[in-house]
């Protein structure tokens, strides 16, 4: 694909972030649709800067922990871990499931923190740092439900109704189906997605708002296997989820992470 050098470099980092075992140079070049020689130059420069290393045996290119360190330092500087982690830990303990926090930045909703409440049996634990697809996640539905129909439709048009993540049998196939989920989320005060983001999984999510003007800042969610997070359990956890989201909302002005 065409793009500036900095765009290509960032896309190399994004490609390498998807595989802890690293990627062969040819795969990096194919994913970016650039010549192998160009991918080689970028990878070598990233090695020089300390962001990438090359396995001496497999010759695969892998990320170092330098970017992880940058991200953790940034989060620490915002004060967010001190504010939100105790709330996440408490909700995870009470629910016995995975609790996640996502933040809103422009048109993106990104998972940035979590707490795991499940200690045995089925454990649901997706990777952090990924952008949440708005049309097929409880977190995305919680955000869209807070917008006007026109703004929600514009967001869906911009992001589309496709994702590279395997979706479940109940995943919306049209904007009309998405809006049916949004209507339900508005009625109950939080969203619930069962067998949507993936088969056999479920999640519920509540919006985090600025305490003064109410604008959306993030989403708090509980996720787990569908067999545990069924309708009865969701109704039981609803008030606790909303209370935890309200607690984080009240604390957001003290953290530079939320805008």
C-alpha positions as a Markdown table, in Angstrom:
| # | Residue | x | y | z |
|---|---|---|---|---|
| 1 | Unk | 0.0 | 0.0 | 0.0 |
| 2 | Unk | 1.1 | 3.6 | -0.5 |
| 3 | Unk | 2.0 | 5.8 | 2.4 |
| 4 | Unk | 4.6 | 7.9 | 4.0 |
| 5 | Unk | 7.7 | 6.4 | 5.6 |
| 6 | Unk | 6.3 | 7.2 | 9.1 |
| 7 | Unk | 3.0 | 5.5 | 8.2 |
| 8 | Unk | 4.8 | 2.4 | 6.9 |
| 9 | Unk | 6.9 | 2.3 | 10.1 |
| 10 | Unk | 3.9 | 2.5 | 12.3 |
| 11 | Unk | 2.2 | -0.2 | 10.3 |
| 12 | Unk | 5.2 | -2.5 | 10.7 |
| 13 | Unk | 4.9 | -2.0 | 14.5 |
| 14 | Unk | 1.2 | -2.7 | 14.4 |
| 15 | Unk | 1.8 | -5.9 | 12.3 |
| 16 | Unk | 4.5 | -7.2 | 14.7 |
| 17 | Unk | 2.3 | -6.5 | 17.7 |
| 18 | Unk | -0.1 | -9.2 | 16.5 |
| 19 | Unk | 2.3 | -12.1 | 17.0 |
| 20 | Unk | 4.6 | -12.7 | 20.0 |
| 21 | Unk | 6.6 | -15.2 | 17.9 |
| 22 | Unk | 7.4 | -12.5 | 15.4 |
| 23 | Unk | 7.0 | -12.3 | 11.6 |
| 24 | Unk | 9.3 | -13.3 | 8.7 |
| 25 | Unk | 10.4 | -10.3 | 6.6 |
| 26 | Unk | 8.3 | -11.6 | 3.6 |
| 27 | Unk | 5.1 | -11.6 | 5.7 |
| 28 | Unk | 5.8 | -8.0 | 6.9 |
| 29 | Unk | 6.2 | -6.9 | 3.4 |
| 30 | Unk | 3.1 | -8.7 | 2.2 |
| 31 | Unk | 0.9 | -7.2 | 5.0 |
| 32 | Unk | 2.0 | -3.7 | 4.2 |
| 33 | Unk | 2.0 | -4.4 | 0.4 |
| 34 | Unk | 5.5 | -2.9 | 0.1 |
| 35 | Unk | 8.7 | -4.3 | -1.5 |
| 36 | Unk | 10.7 | -6.7 | 0.7 |
| 37 | Unk | 13.7 | -4.3 | 0.5 |
| 38 | Unk | 11.6 | -1.4 | 1.9 |
| 39 | Unk | 10.4 | -3.6 | 4.8 |
| 40 | Unk | 14.0 | -4.7 | 5.5 |
| 41 | Unk | 15.1 | -1.1 | 5.7 |
| 42 | Unk | 12.3 | -0.2 | 8.1 |
| 43 | Unk | 12.9 | -3.2 | 10.3 |
| 44 | Unk | 16.6 | -2.6 | 10.5 |
| 45 | Unk | 16.0 | 1.0 | 11.5 |
| 46 | Unk | 13.6 | -0.1 | 14.2 |
| 47 | Unk | 16.2 | -2.5 | 15.4 |
| 48 | Unk | 18.7 | 0.3 | 15.6 |
| 49 | Unk | 16.2 | 2.3 | 17.7 |
| 50 | Unk | 15.6 | -0.6 | 20.0 |
| 51 | Unk | 11.9 | -1.2 | 19.2 |
| 52 | Unk | 12.4 | -4.4 | 17.2 |
| 53 | Unk | 14.8 | -7.4 | 17.4 |
| 54 | Unk | 15.5 | -10.2 | 15.1 |
| 55 | Unk | 15.6 | -13.8 | 16.3 |
| 56 | Unk | 19.1 | -15.2 | 15.4 |
| 57 | Unk | 17.7 | -18.7 | 14.7 |
| 58 | Unk | 14.3 | -18.1 | 13.1 |
| 59 | Unk | 15.2 | -14.7 | 11.6 |
| 60 | Unk | 11.7 | -13.5 | 12.5 |
| 61 | Unk | 11.3 | -9.9 | 13.5 |
| 62 | Unk | 9.8 | -9.3 | 17.0 |
| 63 | Unk | 8.9 | -6.3 | 19.1 |
| 64 | Unk | 11.0 | -5.5 | 22.1 |
| 65 | Unk | 9.4 | -4.3 | 25.3 |
| 66 | Unk | 10.4 | -0.7 | 24.6 |
| 67 | Unk | 7.0 | 0.3 | 23.3 |
| 68 | Unk | 5.3 | -1.5 | 26.2 |
| 69 | Unk | 7.5 | 0.6 | 28.5 |
| 70 | Unk | 6.5 | 3.8 | 26.8 |
| 71 | Unk | 2.8 | 2.9 | 27.1 |
| 72 | Unk | 3.1 | 2.0 | 30.7 |
| 73 | Unk | 5.0 | 5.2 | 31.5 |
| 74 | Unk | 2.3 | 7.2 | 29.8 |
| 75 | Unk | -0.5 | 5.5 | 31.7 |
| 76 | Unk | 1.4 | 6.1 | 34.9 |
| 77 | Unk | 1.8 | 9.8 | 34.1 |
| 78 | Unk | -1.9 | 10.2 | 33.6 |
| 79 | Unk | -2.7 | 8.9 | 37.1 |
| 80 | Unk | -5.2 | 6.5 | 35.7 |
| 81 | Unk | -3.9 | 3.3 | 37.3 |
| 82 | Unk | -4.3 | 4.7 | 40.8 |
| 83 | Unk | -7.9 | 5.8 | 40.0 |
| 84 | Unk | -9.4 | 3.0 | 38.0 |
| 85 | Unk | -7.5 | -0.2 | 39.0 |
| 86 | Unk | -9.1 | -0.5 | 42.4 |
| 87 | Unk | -12.5 | -0.2 | 40.9 |
| 88 | Unk | -11.7 | -2.8 | 38.2 |
| 89 | Unk | -10.3 | -5.2 | 40.8 |
| 90 | Unk | -13.4 | -4.9 | 43.0 |
| 91 | Unk | -15.9 | -5.4 | 40.2 |
| 92 | Unk | -13.9 | -8.3 | 38.8 |
| 93 | Unk | -13.9 | -9.9 | 42.3 |
| 94 | Unk | -17.7 | -9.5 | 42.7 |
| 95 | Unk | -18.6 | -10.6 | 39.2 |
| 96 | Unk | -16.0 | -13.4 | 38.9 |
| 97 | Unk | -15.4 | -12.4 | 35.2 |
| 98 | Unk | -13.1 | -10.2 | 33.1 |
| 99 | Unk | -13.6 | -6.5 | 33.7 |
| 100 | Unk | -12.2 | -4.1 | 31.1 |
| 101 | Unk | -11.8 | -0.3 | 30.7 |
| 102 | Unk | -11.8 | 1.3 | 27.3 |
| 103 | Unk | -11.1 | 5.0 | 26.5 |
| 104 | Unk | -12.6 | 7.1 | 23.8 |
| 105 | Unk | -10.2 | 9.0 | 21.6 |
| 106 | Unk | -11.8 | 10.6 | 18.6 |
| 107 | Unk | -13.6 | 7.9 | 16.7 |
| 108 | Unk | -11.8 | 5.1 | 18.4 |
| 109 | Unk | -12.6 | 3.0 | 21.5 |
| 110 | Unk | -9.5 | 1.2 | 22.8 |
| 111 | Unk | -9.3 | -1.3 | 25.7 |
| 112 | Unk | -6.5 | -0.2 | 28.0 |
| 113 | Unk | -6.9 | -1.8 | 31.4 |
| 114 | Unk | -8.4 | -5.0 | 32.8 |
| 115 | Unk | -8.9 | -7.1 | 35.9 |
| 116 | Unk | -9.6 | -10.9 | 35.9 |
| 117 | Unk | -12.1 | -12.3 | 38.3 |
| 118 | Unk | -12.3 | -15.8 | 37.0 |
| 119 | Unk | -9.9 | -18.1 | 38.9 |
| 120 | Unk | -10.9 | -21.5 | 37.5 |
| 121 | Unk | -13.0 | -23.1 | 34.7 |
| 122 | Unk | -13.6 | -21.1 | 31.6 |
| 123 | Unk | -11.5 | -17.9 | 31.5 |
| 124 | Unk | -12.2 | -15.2 | 28.9 |
| 125 | Unk | -9.2 | -12.9 | 28.4 |
| 126 | Unk | -8.7 | -11.1 | 25.1 |
| 127 | Unk | -5.7 | -8.9 | 24.4 |
| 128 | Unk | -5.5 | -5.3 | 25.6 |
| 129 | Unk | -4.6 | -2.4 | 23.3 |
| 130 | Unk | -7.0 | -3.3 | 20.6 |
| 131 | Unk | -9.6 | -1.0 | 19.1 |
| 132 | Unk | -13.1 | -2.3 | 19.8 |
| 133 | Unk | -15.3 | -2.8 | 16.8 |
| 134 | Unk | -18.3 | -0.6 | 17.5 |
| 135 | Unk | -21.0 | -2.7 | 15.7 |
| 136 | Unk | -20.4 | -6.0 | 17.4 |
| 137 | Unk | -19.1 | -5.3 | 21.0 |
| 138 | Unk | -21.0 | -4.4 | 24.2 |
| 139 | Unk | -18.5 | -1.6 | 24.7 |
| 140 | Unk | -19.2 | -0.2 | 21.2 |
| 141 | Unk | -23.0 | -0.5 | 21.8 |
| 142 | Unk | -22.7 | 1.3 | 25.1 |
| 143 | Unk | -20.9 | 4.3 | 23.4 |
| 144 | Unk | -23.2 | 4.4 | 20.3 |
| 145 | Unk | -26.3 | 4.2 | 22.5 |
| 146 | Unk | -25.3 | 7.5 | 24.2 |
| 147 | Unk | -25.2 | 9.3 | 20.8 |
| 148 | Unk | -28.0 | 10.5 | 18.7 |
| 149 | Unk | -29.1 | 8.1 | 15.9 |
| 150 | Unk | -27.5 | 10.4 | 13.3 |
| 151 | Unk | -24.2 | 10.5 | 15.1 |
| 152 | Unk | -24.3 | 6.7 | 15.8 |
| 153 | Unk | -25.0 | 6.1 | 12.1 |
| 154 | Unk | -22.1 | 8.3 | 11.1 |
| 155 | Unk | -19.8 | 6.4 | 13.4 |
| 156 | Unk | -21.0 | 3.0 | 11.9 |
| 157 | Unk | -20.6 | 4.3 | 8.4 |
| 158 | Unk | -17.0 | 5.4 | 9.1 |
| 159 | Unk | -16.0 | 2.2 | 10.8 |
| 160 | Unk | -18.1 | -0.3 | 8.8 |
| 161 | Unk | -19.8 | -3.5 | 9.8 |
| 162 | Unk | -16.7 | -5.7 | 9.4 |
| 163 | Unk | -13.9 | -6.9 | 11.7 |
| 164 | Unk | -11.0 | -9.4 | 11.4 |
| 165 | Unk | -12.1 | -10.9 | 14.7 |
| 166 | Unk | -14.3 | -14.0 | 14.5 |
| 167 | Unk | -17.8 | -12.9 | 15.3 |
| 168 | Unk | -20.6 | -14.9 | 16.9 |
| 169 | Unk | -23.9 | -16.1 | 15.4 |
| 170 | Unk | -25.8 | -13.1 | 16.8 |
| 171 | Unk | -23.5 | -10.5 | 15.4 |
| 172 | Unk | -25.5 | -7.6 | 13.7 |
| 173 | Unk | -25.4 | -7.8 | 9.9 |
| 174 | Unk | -27.0 | -4.4 | 9.2 |
| 175 | Unk | -27.2 | -1.0 | 10.8 |
| 176 | Unk | -30.9 | -1.7 | 11.6 |
| 177 | Unk | -29.8 | -4.7 | 13.7 |
| 178 | Unk | -27.2 | -2.6 | 15.5 |
| 179 | Unk | -29.8 | 0.0 | 16.3 |
| 180 | Unk | -32.1 | -2.7 | 17.8 |
| 181 | Unk | -29.2 | -3.4 | 20.2 |
| 182 | Unk | -28.8 | 0.3 | 20.9 |
| 183 | Unk | -32.5 | 0.7 | 21.7 |
| 184 | Unk | -32.3 | -2.1 | 24.3 |
| 185 | Unk | -29.1 | -0.6 | 25.8 |
| 186 | Unk | -30.9 | 2.7 | 26.2 |
| 187 | Unk | -33.8 | 1.1 | 27.9 |
| 188 | Unk | -31.8 | -0.9 | 30.5 |
| 189 | Unk | -29.0 | 1.7 | 30.9 |
| 190 | Unk | -26.2 | -0.6 | 29.8 |
| 191 | Unk | -25.5 | -2.9 | 26.8 |
| 192 | Unk | -25.5 | -6.7 | 26.6 |
| 193 | Unk | -24.0 | -8.6 | 23.8 |
| 194 | Unk | -24.4 | -12.4 | 23.8 |
| 195 | Unk | -22.7 | -14.6 | 21.2 |
| 196 | Unk | -21.9 | -11.4 | 19.2 |
| 197 | Unk | -18.2 | -10.6 | 19.5 |
| 198 | Unk | -17.4 | -14.3 | 19.4 |
| 199 | Unk | -19.3 | -17.6 | 19.7 |
| 200 | Unk | -19.8 | -18.7 | 23.3 |
| 201 | Unk | -18.9 | -15.3 | 24.8 |
| 202 | Unk | -21.0 | -12.5 | 26.3 |
| 203 | Unk | -20.3 | -9.0 | 27.6 |
| 204 | Unk | -22.2 | -6.1 | 29.2 |
| 205 | Unk | -21.0 | -2.5 | 29.3 |
| 206 | Unk | -21.8 | 0.9 | 30.8 |
| 207 | Unk | -20.7 | 4.3 | 29.7 |
| 208 | Unk | -18.2 | 6.5 | 31.6 |
| 209 | Unk | -19.2 | 10.2 | 31.4 |
| 210 | Unk | -17.6 | 13.4 | 32.4 |
| 211 | Unk | -19.2 | 14.3 | 35.7 |
| 212 | Unk | -19.9 | 17.9 | 34.7 |
| 213 | Unk | -21.0 | 18.0 | 31.1 |
| 214 | Unk | -21.8 | 14.3 | 30.6 |
| 215 | Unk | -19.8 | 13.8 | 27.4 |
| 216 | Unk | -18.7 | 10.1 | 26.9 |
| 217 | Unk | -15.1 | 9.4 | 27.9 |
| 218 | Unk | -14.9 | 5.6 | 28.1 |
| 219 | Unk | -16.7 | 2.4 | 28.7 |
| 220 | Unk | -16.5 | -0.2 | 31.5 |
| 221 | Unk | -17.4 | -3.8 | 30.7 |
| 222 | Unk | -17.8 | -7.2 | 32.1 |
| 223 | Unk | -17.1 | -10.1 | 29.8 |
| 224 | Unk | -17.1 | -13.9 | 30.1 |
| 225 | Unk | -18.5 | -17.2 | 28.7 |
| 226 | Unk | -22.2 | -17.1 | 27.7 |
| 227 | Unk | -23.0 | -20.0 | 29.9 |
| 228 | Unk | -22.1 | -17.9 | 33.0 |
| 229 | Unk | -23.1 | -14.4 | 31.8 |
| 230 | Unk | -26.7 | -15.2 | 30.9 |
| 231 | Unk | -29.8 | -13.0 | 31.2 |
| 232 | Unk | -30.3 | -13.6 | 34.9 |
| 233 | Unk | -26.7 | -13.0 | 35.8 |
| 234 | Unk | -26.6 | -9.9 | 33.6 |
| 235 | Unk | -29.6 | -8.4 | 35.4 |
| 236 | Unk | -28.0 | -9.2 | 38.7 |
| 237 | Unk | -24.7 | -7.5 | 37.8 |
| 238 | Unk | -26.3 | -4.5 | 36.1 |
| 239 | Unk | -26.5 | -2.2 | 39.1 |
| 240 | Unk | -22.9 | -3.1 | 40.2 |
| 241 | Unk | -21.6 | -2.3 | 36.7 |
| 242 | Unk | -23.4 | 1.0 | 36.6 |
| 243 | Unk | -22.2 | 2.0 | 40.1 |
| 244 | Unk | -18.6 | 1.2 | 39.2 |
| 245 | Unk | -18.9 | 3.2 | 35.9 |
| 246 | Unk | -20.3 | 6.1 | 37.9 |
| 247 | Unk | -17.5 | 5.9 | 40.4 |
| 248 | Unk | -14.9 | 6.1 | 37.6 |
| 249 | Unk | -16.8 | 8.9 | 36.0 |
| 250 | Unk | -16.6 | 11.0 | 39.1 |
| 251 | Unk | -12.8 | 10.5 | 39.2 |
| 252 | Unk | -12.0 | 11.2 | 35.6 |
| 253 | Unk | -11.3 | 14.9 | 36.0 |
| 254 | Unk | -8.3 | 14.0 | 38.1 |
| 255 | Unk | -6.7 | 11.9 | 35.3 |
| 256 | Unk | -5.2 | 13.3 | 32.1 |
| 257 | Unk | -6.1 | 10.0 | 30.4 |
| 258 | Unk | -9.7 | 11.1 | 30.0 |
| 259 | Unk | -10.5 | 14.0 | 27.7 |
